[in-house]
């Protein structure tokens, strides 16, 4: 567990009620419905909900009832309040005040009422209220909702006793005054005490977590019918139980001390081990470093990041086992873990292990997966990630030493490192631990293990030593084994996860790497020598260049140069003619001259000169591809072990260095063109830019950097408008007042208006044709406005955005965001345009300025509104903006400001409402703070699932069974295209299912043509939505069709894909298709399916150029409009071609990452890139793909030219 951050707790709170048609309110007494939720009910009523109110008791004990008139008086007060709030007259059950009993009578009556009103949202008093009637009704109402079930939800409201942990806080600013008036309708109660003032105080307090713009709110605990049992009891247990239920710490005992024991031989790799500890996200760690080297060990710092280091030093060299026991004796933690000085942890390693063990207090040992590398940090193919088996542990050591976290109580039971072992002392120790506790295995990999000749456990390269050591282990534990256990050990040895063949492979891999590294070392030495020579030559040649420049200037001014100008022109023409001749000869080898001429004229008529240029470049490239020996497909195995060249990196001060590893990112400032003035003069339009900046307590040095970056712009037509948002710091106000520049305007606001308000004031004072937004501590690149002006000249956009990077607190450039072109579904998933953003002033006036209620996400809300008014949105794929990272800023962490999470939901919910779309903004499971939009399927459309197959009865049966048994949405038909099955079992199965469960089997005896089969399926089906599905897929979730169909029904969406996983359901097979330099390839291939990927692309719904045809949904009207699949692409790239044509038709393709299927890839017809004939066909199909779609040759609008041209993981070049 960890201490909850404020933003983590706030992420558990929502601010809007789910859509509710029929609302039932259960109030214990007349007035409770108004005091507890009156303002919210009024808002729901105005939104179209039908409100039914039940007043359970007569309220007779709520004051002086001597004249027996109080009951009717209070009823009339409730009726008056209902009229004022705008909903129906309450229904009075008249039960005696303080006489409500929990039991079947009350539960039954509430069930009947829920069914009669068909209520989908039921308001109940809080079970934590002190009044017994409130408690009884809360318990009975919760049980009634639970029993009726369905999609119903219960909303518990607070009256006099605040809810300990509400999960919905509702802004009631719009009806706050109406609620105050309604509370004054109860004079009989107000004379008892000022309920109206005190309830208003609770409402004011509840607004605290919604931001300064919210003045009043009502709080609720909203639970689904299925959650009412377990969650209600947690609510009653109080705040601490609530936090524990979400995995947050409630006391120091929930964050136990972890002792990390390092036996140090003072190797250079010790720094890597300690660095990995310093980065741990777990907060309570001590480092126990045992000096096993003896004399001469380098000094060790007393702190490792935020964690103390205690050194155990005898001054003598220690055996591994002895050093381990000394570490155990010195450790003070409740949990312990070993770390060798040449290994390291991932940042979340200890956090993950502690959390798992705290959730399973009955266990004392937990471990997880570990990757392996060789002595030179090169990845090795084997990963240690095996479920626990106590018998196998007696035969094989399959758990590296730093994979395991264990409880101190095991030491108290007598477990110790056996000091008679020189190696495998950890294996023996694990066996000891297994006698007292099972081991909990946590899936995943979060540590790195270096395999070398001196390794103390796991994989060894010296066979004789390891075999001897294994015998010692077996002899020690032999007497403790039963005959049955011995047999199981023998079986385990035969099935060992680390087999002889793997060890041999390791030998070969290491030997090959050694050879390559030796060669590389030699190359590096030569390169260093060449660099020294080059530096010397550069110095000499600079002088030569200057002298030559002077000579050239003299020559060009001479009369002989002017006289020979015609002769030089003829020479250039001759060389160009030779180039044309050579190119034409290459083309004529493939086509006759008449055919080539016809094709040239056709392209010229249809696409102009630009089309001819594209095809000339394309044909030359594709000619080389066709003769290539290998197909243009991506190889994940090569990708994983590719050796990269060293990188030249540049720091903030402009110094360059040769980095040993190219992991960093380098921003190199562009050089001002020598002919800049002439370039500007050639622009037809010279737009003026107004840069608007809201300022608030900006550090002076950052303000100076901002001003310098604006004043350094190459493009001269700019205005800077600074709006100080009532900064309390006198220093910043004085600095702003000192600014004296004709292009800079400074405004001072009397009252603080927030980011949006201050920006709007600056916009009102701006005079430019385009508005550029800028934060007060960021910087523009020198070419920012120049590039924007070029884009405006070229494309005439209404809105422009660019790529960006970040500036660290040390002044270095980092974290570049290389963005896709405009992507509407990406924008509903994440605010990706960010900086720099520029809008035409006339459009801004139409859209309106920024909105303060969305501060923190005001730019996101603005871009969503802009995109509803124009489709002329351009992207400059170049870094034009440096976003400064400051601790606590959004640049550092999206959840650094707690109110942003709520605002990020509301901007999308608001956009959905404006657009008339029905959807839910739901959190993603893998990473907190991110949400996706799940569109609801509209109406009851028939979905035609089209599946080609041939002689694959087992595969097809698994696919169809998964559809029929898993799918929740039942309005679908299955169209099976049998491509000439002859296998008797397959033929019998197809005959068996034909005509049953909505299955239609169509026989098509012809050579395999995936496109033709799918087109036949589409023509013979009747659904509004078409889902093309491979027979080697397997459905995993109930709501897959609704989620895919919700996207496919959107007017702007073309093809919809799903995330496809390899068997095992951990690795990505498809998460979107990239059109790379070498051809189409799957993004994130073989990567962890739950990893976020570049800018969350592996988890959020992004637009992609293409999705795989293995699972592709498209509406029939769009499919028919573009002519279906291309049947001249019978096997490969037909899905890519379909998606390219959909995009050309104006649609956006999207991958719904929330839908996952297993894909047993190419189980139906085999892999294309392993057979030479298939590989040749694949290359020919690639040629045809780009001949059909020349505009996409080496171009993907949803990738970015700044990323590696063949990088499937969006790799950023150093």
ABEGO torsion letter per residue (X at the ends): XBBBBAAAAAAABBABBBBBABBBBBBABBGAAAAAAAAAAAAAAAAGBBBBBBBABAGAAAEBAAAGAAAAAAAAAAAAAAAAAGBBBBBBAGBBBGABBBEAAAAAAAAAAAAAAGBABBBBBBAABABAAAAAAAAAAAAAAAAAEEABBBBBBBBABBBABBABBBBAAAAAAAAAAAAAABAAAAAABBAAAAAAAAAAAAAAAAEAABABBBBBBBBBAAAAAAAAAAAAAEAAAAAAAAGBBABAAABBBBBBBBBBAGBAAAAAAAAAAAABABABBBBBBBBAAEBGBBBBBABBEABBBBBBBAGBBBBAAAAAAAAAAABABABBBBBBAABBBBAAAAAAAAAAAAABAABABBBBBBBBBBAAGBBBABBBBBBBBAAAAAABBABBAAABBBBAAAAAAGBBBBAABABGAAAAAAAAAAAABBBBBBBEBABBBBBBAABABEBBABAAAAAAAAAAAAAAAAAABBAAAAAAAAAAAAABABBAAAAAAAAAAAAAAAAAAAAAAAAAAAAAAAAAAAAAAAAAAAAAAAAAAAAAAAAAABAAAAAAAAAAAAAAAAAAAAAAAAAAAAAAAABBAAAAAAAAAAAAAAAEAAAAAAAAAAAAAAAAAAABABBBBBBAAAAAABBBBBBBBBBAAGBBBBBABAABBBBBBBBBBAAAAAAAAABABBBBBBBBBBBBGBBAAAAAAAAAAAAABABABBBBBBBBBGBABAAAAAAAAABBBAABBBBBBABBAEAAAAAAAAAAABABABBBBBBAABBBBAAAAAAAAAAAAAAGBABBBBBBBBBBAAGBBBGBBBBBBBBAAAAAABBAAEOBBBBBAAAAAAAEBBBAAABGAAAAAAAAAAAAABABBBBBBBBABBBBBBBGBAAABAAABAAAAAAAAAAAAAAAAAAGBBBBBBBBAABBGBBBBBBBBBEBBBBBBBBBBBGBAAAAAAAAAAAAAABABABBBBBBBBBGBABAAAAAAAAAABGBGGBBBBBBBBBBBAAAAAAAAAAABABABBBBBBAABBBABAAAAAAAAAAAABAABBBBBBBBBBBGGABBABAEBBBBAAEBBBBGBGBBAABAEBGGAAABBBBBABBBAABBBBBAAAAAAAGEBBAABAABGAAAAAAAAAAAAGBBBBBBAABBBBBBBGAAAEBAAABAAAAAAAAAAAAAAAAABAAABGBBAABBAABBAABAAGBBBX
